[in-house]
Amino acid sequence: MVCENAKNNFPFWLVPEIEPMLSIQYVSGFVPNTLSYEAQMEKAKSEIVSQVSRIVRKAGLDYEGWRYVAKRVRSECSLRPAKKGRRLPRVLNADDFRLFYQTVDRADDVQHSLMLRLLFMTAVRVSELCGIQVVDIDLENHKIRINCGKGDKDRMVLFGKTFSTALRTHIAAHPNNRWLFQTRRNTKYTTRRVQQIVKHYAEAAGVKATPHTFRHQAITWLTRHSGMADAELQLITGHARRETLAIYQHVALDSDLEAKYQEAMKKSDL
């Protein structure tokens, strides 16, 4: 069984090579039956990758040409990705959140304290945090420029006015720094190192947290307390789609809504 329409999207001289890859028999029949189904499929896919690579090189396709061919083949063969369920983000409760930062403060590492607080205040991704340069900081207007964020997009994020003094002092204490947070080797922190730092303090505090936890924490807090519209939150958080912010409305069920719910349930007499 071959996807006939897909063959028509290739030059005639490529059809003999592409046809086997559009065949169900090709995928399931060329590997020994002694292999498990999963192993057969992995072997089949590896062989397909090799053959497609040869075809792309032979046809001299550039990136855009390959994107066009791949898109047409997916369309002609009715290939659609499986829908992924949306999971609610996990955030710390108020006590654990407070305990985490108390643990950070007890370590008496000023740079770690600033870094992990800024992670929450700005709701930036860990890679974006690592990429912040001193020249990106606008202390007067309490803004930070994020360069080449997710999707290669720039944006501005905000931080609290009360945090300006701490940032100003940190920058003044390191006048030659290029990066806002810089290692002893004068390089920027890696995402892996920040992950290790968060893990260290989280374990010491007895809570579960990663750098991304504080992005979820910040957006949930702003959803609950700021009164910002979704479009405004989208601007400072860097979400590509406004619909993504809807999940935080579930996490940020406010006390008024909960009180109304409990009052209504009380009347059910169950």
N, C-alpha and C positions, 0 to 999 in steps of 0.2 A: 504494500500500500504506500503510495508516494503522494506527497502534497504537490499536485500538478501545477497549481497556480504559482507556487514558489519557484518552480523551474523557469517559468517565463520571465522572471526578473533578472536572469543571468544571461550573459552572452552565450550564443549557441555553442561556442567552443569550450565553455565551462560546464555545460550540462552533464557530460559523461562523468565529471569529477564530483559535481554537487549532488547528483541524483542518489547515490548510495546513502548519503547523509540524511536524506529526507525519507528514508525508508525505515519502517518499523523493524523489518527483518534485519536491517543492518545493525540497529542498536542492540537487538536481543539475540542475534544468531551467530555472531562471529567469535564469541568467547566461549571457552569450555564450560560445560555444564557442571564441572566439579566446583566452580566458584559460586559463592553465594550471590543472591540477586543484587545485593548492594555492591559487591565487588565487581560484578558484571557491568553494572551501570557506570561505576567509576571508570572502569577500563574503556567502556564505550565512549564516555564523554572525553576522556583523554585522547583517544584516537580521533574523535571528531575535531577537537581543538587543533590537533596537528594538521589534519587535512584542510580545515578552514584557513589556517595560517598560510599553508602553501598556496591556496587559491587567492587569498588577499595579496600575497606578494606577487604572484604571477599576473594578477589583474592590475597591479600597480595602484591599488586604492589608497587614497590618503585617509585621514581620520574622518572627515566629513563624508567621504564616499562610503566608508565602512559603516558609519552610523545610518546612512540612507538604506544600504542593503540590509542591515540587521533589522531596521524598523520595518521594511517591506516584508521580510521573511516572517517576522513576528505577526504582522497583520494578516498575511495570506494564510498562515498556518493556524490562525486564531489562538496564538499563545498569549496568555494573560497571567500576570503574577497572582499567586494566592493572596487573598486578603488577610492582612495581619490584624489581629485584635489589638486594641489600644489598652495599654496598662497604665494604671494610675501611678504617678511618681510617689516614691516613699520620702517622707520628710520626718524630721525629728520633732518630737513633742517639745513643749516649752521647757520642761525640766531638763531634758537631754541636750537641747540646744544651748541652754545656759551652762550646763555642766561641761560641755565640750569647750566653750570659750574660757571658762574658768581654768580648765586643765591647760589650755594654751598659755594663759597668762602666768600660771605658776611656773612654767618652764623658763620664763624671763628671757625669751628670745624676741626682741623687738621686731625684727624683720618677719618672723613667722606670724607674730600677732597682727601686724599690718596686712600681710599677704592674705591671711585667712579671713580677716574681717572684710577686706576689699572684695574677696571672692563672693561673700554674701551681699554686700552693699550694691555691687554693680551687676550681679547675676550673670557675670561673664563665664564663658566656657574656660576650662583650664588652659587650653592652648592659647586662648586670647589673653588670659592673665599673664602668661609667660612672655608674650610678645609686646607688652606695654613698655614703651620707652619714656624716659623722663620728659622729652619734648612733647609727648602726647597728653601731658597733664595740664589742665587749665584750672589752677587753684582758685582763681577769682570767681569763676562761674561754676565751680564744682562739677566739672565735666572731664571725661577721658575719651580720647579718640581711639577707637578700636580699628586697626588696619588689617585688611584681608581676613576678616572673620569667616565664619562658615559660609560656603558658597562664594568665597573671594569677595565679600562685601564689606565696605567700611561703614561704621556707624558711630554715634556718640552715646556714651552711657553717663549716668549721673552717680554721684556719691554724696553722702550726707554732709551738711555744712560743718557739723561738729568734728568731722574727720579731717577737715582741711589742715588744721594745726598740726596734727600728727604726721600727715603726708609732707607738709612743708618742712617740718623738723627732720624727717627722714631724708628728704632730698638735699637739704642743706648740709647734713652730716656726711653725704657722699657726693661731693660736687663733681667728681670725675666720672660718675656712673653714666653709662648709656642706657641701661635697662633700669626700670623702676626697682625691680628685685633682681639683684645680681649676686652671683656666687663669689667665693673667695678667689676663683680663677678669672674673675672679671668677665664671665659669660652669663647669659641669661639662664634661668632655671629651666630644666626640661619638664615636660608634662609628667614624665615618670617620677621625677624627684618630688614634685608637688603631691602626686598621688601617695608617695611613701610618707611624706610629712603628715598629710591628713590621716592616713592609716595609723601612724604612730600615736597621734593625739586621740584619735577615736578609740583605739584599743586601751589607752591609758584611762580614758573617761568611761570605758565600758559601754560605748554606743557603737552603732553601725553607721558609717558615713564614708562617702567618697567626695572628691571635689565637686562632682556634678550634683550631689545632694544639696549643696548650698545654692546652686542655681535654682533648683526646684523650690528650696526653702524661701528664697527671695521672691520668686514670682508668686508663690502661694501667699506670702505675706502681703505683697502689693495688691494682689487680687482681693484679699480680704479687707485691707485697711486703707488703701490709697484712694479709692474712688475713681481710678483711671479707667478710661474706656479701653476696650481691647486694642483699638488702633494705636493708642498711646503706649500701651504695654508692648505691642509688637515692635514699635520703633526702638525702644531701649533694650529689649531682650534679643532682638535679631532673629525672631522666628520668621520663616519664609511665608507661612500661612497663618492667618488669624485663627483658623479652626483649631490649630494646635493648642491655643490658649484655653480652649474649652475644658480640657482635662483639669486645669487648675481650679476651675469653678467647683468641681466635685471635691477636690482636696480641701478647698477653702470654705467649706460650709460654715457660715458665720453663726455666732451664738444666738442671734435673733431668729434666724431660720430654725435652728435646732430647738429653741424654746417654743416656737410656734408649733413645730412638729410634735414635741412632747405633750403640749397642752391639748392638741387635737387627739392624740392617741389616748390620753387619759380619759377622754369622754367616751371612748369606745366600750369601756367596762369589760374588757376581755381579761 
